[in-house]
Amino acid sequence: MKGVFDIIGPIMIGPSSSHTAGATRLGKIARAILGEEPSQVMVRLHGSFAKTGRGHGTDKAIAAGLLGFSSDDERIPAALTLASAAGMKIEFTRRDFANVHPNTAVIEMVGKSGRKASVMGSSIGGGSIVVTQINGYQVELTGEYATLITIHEDRPGVVALVTQVLAQEKINVAFMRVSRQERGAEALMILESDEPISHQAYDIVANIPAVKVAMLVLPC
């Protein structure tokens, strides 16, 4: 049974929960995955995002999220101008990704430090989102939980080292997913937790020698 807030939808700057609120959350979670403010961004819009996104303000919404704005921020209509003023270069193109949700975007980013990240995500209605790819890895991330993401060496013991850090911090893991592109090379792990993940825990994980990249994504 749906509650009243599921029916009414999120508090947001309109006009569309999918094209605006969800798009803002996609931009915001992409920024969190990059781990810093982007300086250059290529956004590839698919399906309905590509066809009607500009009229619904999807481009402004994604830019707002990349600036770190929430879906109820009154600055969303001016986000493209604000991004340019902040030195963030954003380019939007249309792309057909075939069998994906019609409200899908791929956000490819370069941070001010030179760090790179690519995120594919969809706005699935009512302001809800799902991230389906990070740097080419297949994932399923909703942004509803505090999340620790690692790219690490695919060898025994690494997963245990990371989960031990969370256990010592009394952080309960709600969901865990591990994927890899090639055996013995690199693997990606997503840990979603019931409790907030402290920056101290993140720093410990980031300094594990086998962990190449660590990302802390707070609920958005």
KABELDA-V410952 format. One record per pair of residues at least 24 apart in sequence whose C-alpha atoms are under 7 Angstrom apart, sorted by the first residue. I is the first residue (numbers start at 1). J is the second residue. D is the distance in whole Angstrom. If there is no record, write none. Layout:
i->I j->J d->D
i->I j->J d->D
This chain:
i->9 j->126 d->5
i->10 j->126 d->7
i->10 j->127 d->6
i->11 j->72 d->6
i->12 j->71 d->5
i->12 j->72 d->4
i->13 j->71 d->6
i->13 j->72 d->5
i->13 j->73 d->7
i->13 j->74 d->7
i->15 j->56 d->6
i->16 j->56 d->7
i->17 j->125 d->7
i->17 j->126 d->5
i->17 j->127 d->5
i->18 j->123 d->5
i->18 j->124 d->7
i->18 j->125 d->5
i->18 j->126 d->6
i->18 j->127 d->5
i->19 j->49 d->7
i->19 j->53 d->6
i->19 j->56 d->6
i->19 j->57 d->7
i->19 j->58 d->5
i->20 j->56 d->7
i->20 j->57 d->6
i->20 j->58 d->5
i->20 j->61 d->5
i->21 j->71 d->5
i->21 j->127 d->5
i->22 j->123 d->5
i->22 j->127 d->4
i->22 j->128 d->6
i->22 j->129 d->6
i->23 j->58 d->6
i->23 j->61 d->6
i->23 j->62 d->5
i->23 j->123 d->6
i->24 j->61 d->5
i->24 j->62 d->5
i->24 j->64 d->6
i->24 j->65 d->4
i->24 j->70 d->7
i->24 j->71 d->6
i->25 j->65 d->6
i->25 j->71 d->7
i->25 j->220 d->6
i->26 j->62 d->7
i->26 j->65 d->7
i->26 j->121 d->7
i->26 j->129 d->7
i->27 j->62 d->5
i->27 j->63 d->7
i->27 j->65 d->4
i->27 j->66 d->5
i->28 j->65 d->4
i->28 j->66 d->5
i->28 j->68 d->5
i->28 j->69 d->7
i->29 j->143 d->7
i->29 j->220 d->7
i->30 j->119 d->6
i->31 j->66 d->5
i->32 j->217 d->5
i->33 j->215 d->6
i->33 j->217 d->6
i->34 j->116 d->7
i->34 j->117 d->5
i->35 j->215 d->6
i->36 j->111 d->6
i->37 j->111 d->6
i->37 j->112 d->7
i->38 j->88 d->6
i->38 j->109 d->6
i->38 j->110 d->6
i->38 j->111 d->4
i->38 j->112 d->6
i->39 j->87 d->6
i->39 j->88 d->5
i->39 j->89 d->6
i->39 j->110 d->6
i->39 j->111 d->5
i->39 j->112 d->5
i->40 j->88 d->6
i->40 j->89 d->5
i->40 j->90 d->6
i->40 j->109 d->6
i->40 j->110 d->5
i->40 j->111 d->7
i->41 j->89 d->6
i->41 j->90 d->5
i->41 j->91 d->6
i->41 j->107 d->7
i->41 j->108 d->6
i->41 j->109 d->5
i->41 j->110 d->6
i->42 j->90 d->6
i->42 j->91 d->5
i->42 j->92 d->6
i->42 j->107 d->6
i->42 j->108 d->5
i->42 j->109 d->7
i->43 j->91 d->6
i->43 j->92 d->5
i->43 j->93 d->6
i->43 j->105 d->7
i->43 j->106 d->6
i->43 j->107 d->5
i->43 j->108 d->6
i->44 j->92 d->6
i->44 j->93 d->5
i->44 j->94 d->5
i->44 j->95 d->6
i->44 j->105 d->6
i->44 j->106 d->5
i->44 j->107 d->7
i->45 j->93 d->6
i->45 j->94 d->5
i->45 j->95 d->6
i->45 j->104 d->6
i->45 j->105 d->5
i->45 j->106 d->7
i->46 j->94 d->6
i->46 j->95 d->5
i->46 j->96 d->5
i->46 j->97 d->6
i->46 j->102 d->6
i->46 j->103 d->6
i->46 j->104 d->5
i->46 j->105 d->6
i->47 j->96 d->7
i->47 j->102 d->4
i->47 j->103 d->6
i->47 j->104 d->7
i->48 j->102 d->5
i->48 j->103 d->5
i->49 j->102 d->7
i->49 j->103 d->5
i->49 j->104 d->7
i->50 j->94 d->6
i->137 j->179 d->7
i->143 j->219 d->5
i->143 j->220 d->6
i->144 j->219 d->5
i->144 j->220 d->7
i->145 j->192 d->6
i->145 j->193 d->6
i->145 j->194 d->7
i->145 j->218 d->7
i->145 j->219 d->5
i->146 j->192 d->6
i->146 j->193 d->6
i->146 j->196 d->6
i->146 j->197 d->6
i->146 j->217 d->6
i->146 j->218 d->5
i->146 j->219 d->5
i->147 j->190 d->7
i->147 j->191 d->6
i->147 j->192 d->4
i->147 j->193 d->6
i->147 j->216 d->6
i->147 j->217 d->5
i->147 j->218 d->6
i->148 j->190 d->6
i->148 j->191 d->5
i->148 j->192 d->7
i->148 j->215 d->6
i->148 j->216 d->5
i->148 j->217 d->6
i->149 j->189 d->6
i->149 j->190 d->5
i->149 j->191 d->6
i->149 j->214 d->6
i->149 j->215 d->5
i->149 j->216 d->6
i->150 j->188 d->6
i->150 j->189 d->5
i->150 j->190 d->7
i->150 j->211 d->7
i->150 j->213 d->6
i->150 j->214 d->4
i->150 j->215 d->6
i->151 j->186 d->7
i->151 j->187 d->6
i->151 j->188 d->5
i->151 j->189 d->7
i->151 j->211 d->6
i->151 j->212 d->6
i->151 j->213 d->5
i->151 j->214 d->6
i->152 j->186 d->6
i->152 j->187 d->5
i->152 j->188 d->6
i->152 j->210 d->6
i->152 j->211 d->4
i->152 j->212 d->5
i->152 j->213 d->7
i->153 j->185 d->6
i->153 j->186 d->5
i->153 j->187 d->6
i->153 j->210 d->5
i->153 j->211 d->6
i->154 j->183 d->7
i->154 j->184 d->5
i->154 j->185 d->5
i->154 j->186 d->5
i->154 j->187 d->5
i->155 j->184 d->6
i->158 j->210 d->7
i->162 j->205 d->6
i->165 j->201 d->6
i->166 j->201 d->7
i->171 j->195 d->6
